[in-house]
């Protein structure tokens, strides 16, 4: 037991060390991308009518008048103090702007991954169990079609059907500053469904493939030969041993949903991080763009770390 705990601790420390290295590389890449963008960021942000004095003042405010290496270390110092910079157009700290917009994006992502998982995992299991049947073939075709549909296009269709024609859900927005919890949930239903359906295709395909591999194993046949019910044989033996790749693809889907929320939030008028990034790009608000990229990248890294740690919980046989 002590050796196992020590091995687990070494694994966690190793992954944490890898996270730090990856985050350091991400910080460097984001910094370089913003700095090598053609044109003077200060001049672009202020527009064509800005005077040279205004441009010089903004360059000094952003630290762009310093040598590149000095800018980099100043940026690192800001990050270590939790400072992602100051938004030029919003006139507030970038971290505060992201926090103000985090709630719609958070709930949209959670509801979307729940919908994708609730659809994807059971359908994938049944399709694998009924391999070669009409149901299996229909699932394969539907998954391919779903994966090829842009979420914003499906979102527009849902708005037309369920908002404009039937009036069941709001067309856009988040319910206003004084809206209640259930009112906000109502505004999230259509965007979450559009994202969830599109992203469920990947989960269906991976679940089906993983279950097909496991259902052919000897221990599943042995369980059946001993008189175990089909449901128990499939769920207790097959599904349990197919969980690791399924969890991996769910984690990947969760990461993809964060980036996919950008377009969906714009279509549905949700005041989330995605719409903030879109407006920042249109207005050339580089501090917001830089901060949002870094936060999203850090979330990706954290999701991968948590999935890696979850492997050991799912299957203790995974080597440390």
C-alpha positions in Angstrom: 0.0 0.0 0.0 2.8 2.4 0.9 4.6 1.6 -2.4 1.4 2.2 -4.3 0.9 5.6 -2.6 4.4 6.5 -3.3 4.1 5.6 -6.9 0.9 7.6 -7.2 2.5 10.6 -5.6 5.4 10.3 -8.1 2.9 10.2 -10.9 1.0 13.2 -9.7 4.2 15.2 -9.2 5.4 14.1 -12.6 2.2 15.2 -14.3 2.2 18.5 -12.3 5.8 19.1 -13.5 4.7 18.4 -17.1 1.8 20.8 -16.6 4.1 23.6 -15.5 6.4 23.1 -18.5 3.4 23.0 -21.0 1.9 26.2 -19.4 5.3 27.9 -19.6 5.5 27.0 -23.3 1.9 28.2 -23.8 2.6 31.5 -22.2 5.6 32.0 -24.4 3.7 31.0 -27.6 0.8 33.4 -26.8 3.2 36.2 -26.0 5.1 35.7 -29.3 1.9 35.4 -31.4 0.5 38.7 -30.1 3.8 40.5 -30.5 4.6 39.3 -34.0 1.1 40.2 -35.4 1.7 42.6 -38.3 1.2 46.2 -37.5 1.5 48.2 -34.3 -1.0 46.9 -31.8 -1.3 50.4 -30.2 -2.0 52.0 -33.5 -4.5 49.3 -34.5 -6.4 49.5 -31.2 -6.7 53.3 -31.4 -7.7 53.5 -35.0 -6.7 55.6 -38.0 -7.6 58.9 -36.3 -5.2 58.5 -33.4 -2.4 61.0 -33.0 1.2 59.8 -32.6 1.2 61.1 -29.0 -1.8 58.9 -28.2 -0.1 55.9 -29.8 3.1 56.5 -27.9 1.1 56.8 -24.6 -0.7 53.5 -25.2 2.5 51.8 -26.2 4.1 52.9 -22.9 0.9 51.8 -21.0 1.1 48.3 -22.6 4.9 48.2 -22.2 5.4 47.9 -26.0 8.1 50.5 -25.9 10.4 48.1 -24.1 12.7 45.5 -25.7 11.0 42.2 -26.4 12.9 40.3 -23.7 12.0 43.0 -21.1 8.4 42.8 -22.2 8.4 39.0 -21.8 9.7 39.1 -18.2 7.4 41.9 -17.3 4.5 39.8 -18.7 5.7 36.8 -16.6 5.8 39.0 -13.5 2.3 40.1 -14.1 1.1 36.5 -14.5 2.7 35.4 -11.3 0.7 38.2 -9.5 -2.5 37.1 -11.3 -2.6 40.1 -13.6 -3.6 39.4 -17.2 -3.4 43.0 -18.1 -5.9 45.8 -18.6 -8.6 45.8 -21.3 -8.4 49.0 -23.4 -12.0 49.2 -24.4 -13.7 47.8 -21.3 -11.4 49.8 -19.0 -11.2 47.0 -16.5 -8.7 44.2 -15.7 -8.8 41.3 -18.2 -9.2 38.7 -15.4 -12.2 40.7 -14.1 -13.7 40.9 -17.6 -13.3 37.1 -18.1 -14.8 36.4 -14.6 -17.8 38.6 -15.4 -18.5 36.5 -18.6 -17.6 33.1 -17.1 -21.1 32.0 -15.8 -22.9 31.6 -19.2 -19.9 29.8 -20.7 -19.5 27.5 -17.7 -23.1 26.4 -17.6 -23.3 26.2 -21.4 -20.2 23.9 -21.4 -21.5 21.7 -18.6 -25.0 21.3 -20.0 -23.5 20.6 -23.5 -21.2 17.9 -22.3 -24.0 16.3 -20.2 -26.2 16.2 -23.3 -23.4 14.8 -25.5 -22.6 12.2 -22.9 -26.2 11.2 -22.2 -26.7 10.7 -26.0 -23.3 9.4 -26.9 -22.5 6.7 -24.4 -25.8 4.7 -24.3 -26.2 5.0 -28.1 -22.7 3.8 -28.6 -23.1 0.9 -26.2 -26.3 -0.3 -27.9 -24.9 0.1 -31.4 -21.9 -2.0 -30.4 -24.1 -4.7 -28.8 -26.4 -4.7 -31.9 -23.4 -4.7 -34.4 -24.4 -5.2 -38.0 -28.1 -4.5 -37.4 -30.2 -1.8 -38.9 -30.0 0.2 -35.7 -26.2 0.0 -35.7 -26.0 1.1 -39.3 -28.4 4.0 -38.6 -26.3 5.1 -35.7 -23.1 5.1 -37.8 -24.7 7.2 -40.5 -26.3 9.6 -38.0 -23.0 10.0 -36.2 -21.2 10.9 -39.4 -23.9 13.4 -40.4 -23.9 14.9 -36.9 -20.1 15.3 -36.9 -20.4 17.2 -40.3 -23.0 19.7 -39.1 -21.7 23.0 -37.9 -23.1 23.8 -34.4 -24.0 27.3 -35.5 -26.1 26.0 -38.4 -28.0 23.6 -36.1 -28.4 26.5 -33.6 -30.0 28.6 -36.3 -32.4 25.8 -37.2 -33.3 25.3 -33.5 -34.0 29.0 -33.2 -36.3 28.9 -36.2 -38.2 25.9 -35.1 -38.5 26.2 -31.3 -38.2 30.0 -30.8 -39.7 31.7 -33.9 -42.3 29.1 -34.9 -43.3 27.4 -31.6 -42.2 30.1 -29.2 -41.0 27.6 -26.6 -37.6 29.2 -25.9 -36.1 32.7 -26.2 -34.3 33.5 -29.4 -31.2 35.0 -27.7 -29.7 36.6 -24.6 -29.3 35.4 -21.1 -32.3 36.8 -19.4 -31.0 40.2 -18.2 -29.2 41.1 -14.9 -32.2 40.3 -12.7 -33.3 37.0 -14.3 -33.8 34.0 -12.1 -32.0 30.7 -12.3 -34.6 28.9 -14.3 -35.0 31.8 -16.7 -31.3 31.6 -17.5 -31.5 27.9 -17.9 -34.3 28.4 -20.4 -32.0 30.7 -22.4 -29.3 28.0 -22.4 -31.4 25.1 -23.6 -31.1 25.6 -27.3 -27.4 26.5 -27.4 -26.6 23.5 -25.2 -28.7 21.2 -27.3 -27.0 22.4 -30.5 -23.5 21.9 -29.1 -24.4 18.7 -27.4 -25.9 17.0 -30.4 -23.0 17.9 -32.7 -20.4 16.8 -30.2 -22.2 13.6 -29.2 -21.1 12.1 -32.6 -17.5 11.7 -31.4 -18.6 10.1 -28.2 -20.9 7.7 -30.0 -18.2 6.6 -32.4 -15.5 6.1 -29.7 -17.9 4.3 -27.4 -19.0 2.0 -30.1 -15.5 1.2 -31.2 -14.3 0.6 -27.6 -17.2 -1.6 -26.8 -16.8 -3.6 -30.0 -13.2 -4.4 -29.0 -14.1 -5.4 -25.4 -17.2 -7.5 -26.3 -14.9 -9.9 -28.2 -12.7 -10.6 -25.2 -12.7 -14.0 -23.5 -13.8 -12.7 -20.1 -17.1 -11.4 -21.6 -17.7 -14.8 -23.3 -16.9 -16.5 -20.0 -19.4 -14.4 -18.1 -22.1 -15.2 -20.6 -21.3 -18.9 -20.5 -21.7 -18.9 -16.7 -25.3 -17.7 -17.1 -24.8 -14.1 -16.4 -27.5 -11.9 -17.9 -26.6 -9.9 -21.0 -27.1 -6.6 -19.3 -24.7 -7.5 -16.4 -22.2 -9.0 -18.8 -22.2 -5.9 -21.0 -22.2 -3.3 -18.3 -20.2 -5.0 -15.5 -17.5 -6.6 -17.6 -17.5 -4.9 -21.1 -18.3 -1.3 -20.3 -16.1 -1.2 -17.2 -13.1 -2.2 -19.3 -14.0 0.2 -22.1 -14.2 3.2 -19.8 -10.7 4.6 -20.2 -11.0 5.5 -24.0 -14.5 6.7 -23.4 -13.4 9.0 -20.6 -10.6 10.2 -22.8 -12.9 11.2 -25.6 -15.4 12.8 -23.2 -12.5 14.9 -21.8 -11.4 15.8 -25.4 -15.0 16.7 -26.2 -15.2 19.0 -23.1 -12.1 20.8 -24.3 -13.5 21.2 -27.8 -16.8 22.5 -26.4 -14.9 25.4 -24.8 -13.7 26.6 -28.1 -16.9 25.7 -29.9 -18.8 27.9 -27.5 -17.3 31.0 -29.2 -19.5 30.7 -32.3 -22.5 29.4 -30.4 -22.5 32.2 -28.0 -22.4 34.7 -30.8 -25.3 33.0 -32.6 -27.5 33.0 -29.5 -26.3 36.3 -28.1 -25.0 34.9 -24.9 -22.8 37.3 -22.9 -20.1 34.7 -22.3 -16.3 34.4 -22.7 -16.8 33.4 -26.4 -18.7 36.6 -27.3 -16.1 38.6 -25.3 -13.3 37.1 -27.4 -15.1 37.8 -30.6 -15.7 41.5 -29.7 -12.1 41.7 -28.5 -10.8 40.4 -31.9 -13.1 42.9 -33.8 -11.9 45.8 -31.7 -8.2 44.6 -31.6 -8.3 44.5 -27.8 -5.0 42.6 -27.5 -4.8 42.3 -23.7 -8.2 40.5 -23.7 -7.3 38.3 -26.6 -4.0 37.3 -25.0 -5.6 36.7 -21.6 -8.5 34.7 -23.0 -6.1 32.5 -25.1 -4.0 31.8 -22.0 -6.9 31.0 -19.8 -8.5 28.6 -22.3 -5.1 26.9 -23.0 -4.6 26.5 -19.2 -8.1 24.9 -18.9 -7.1 22.4 -21.7 -4.0 21.4 -19.8 -6.0 21.1 -16.6 -8.6 18.9 -18.2 -5.9 16.6 -19.6 -4.3 16.4 -16.2 -7.6 15.4 -14.5 -8.3 12.8 -17.1 -4.8 11.3 -16.6 -5.5 11.1 -12.8 -8.9 9.6 -13.4 -7.4 6.7 -15.3 -6.0 5.3 -12.0 -9.4 5.7 -10.3 -11.2 3.8 -13.1 -8.6 1.0 -13.4 -6.1 0.5 -10.6 -4.1 -1.7 -13.0 -2.9 1.4 -14.8 0.8 1.7 -14.1 2.0 4.6 -12.1 
